[in-house]
Amino acid sequence: MPGSDVLGSDVPGASCRSALPSAVVLDLDGVLADTRHRMAHLLRRPTDWEAFFAAAARDPVHPEGLAVARESAARGHHVVYLSGRPERTRPATERWLAQVGAPDGEVVLRRDGDRRAAPAVKLGALRALAGRFRLLVLVDDDPAVVRAARRSGTVAEVVLAGWQPRDEVTDQAQRGGRA
């Protein structure tokens, strides 16, 4: 099954770490959602974030990311979708997740108007989630988020998703805050 190697068979020490329920945290853009068709909106000057997020409803699904979400849910882990998308995209994001058959899960989005870089936004969210869950795995496609999460020690295992090729536009978008 694609993506099944991300979870592995067991997370060392996870069972004795806490009585909290376990969770697997997945990024959306570049992990579950194939965003390549909408990256052109970020090449415009000024950057057209509204068009970029509006086009998300038409994202193809990455089968690898969907497999990780489904396997996580099947193993009894809570699934948390953690994204740099702004809160105002919640209705469209939740519809898309249902349309592609993603398992039910908590959707955590950045506050509208929060322009911090993705690592700052996501680390704050991970710290909050760690108060409620034993975070087994984070899967993200942004190397800066992955590095920051590994350094923080908040998540037992941090995986860099490599199934969507990265380019300069993607890196630029993830370095800067989103509107």
Secondary structure, DSSP 8 states (H G I E B T S, - for coil): -TTHHHH-S--TTHHHH-SS-EEEEE-SBTTTB--GGGGGGGTSSS--HHHHHHGGGG--B-HHHHHHHHHHHHTT-EEEEEEEEEGGGHHHHHHHHHHTT----EEEEE-TT----HHHHHHHHHHHHHTTSEEEEEEES-HHHHHHHHHHT-SSEEEE--SS---HHHHHHHHS---
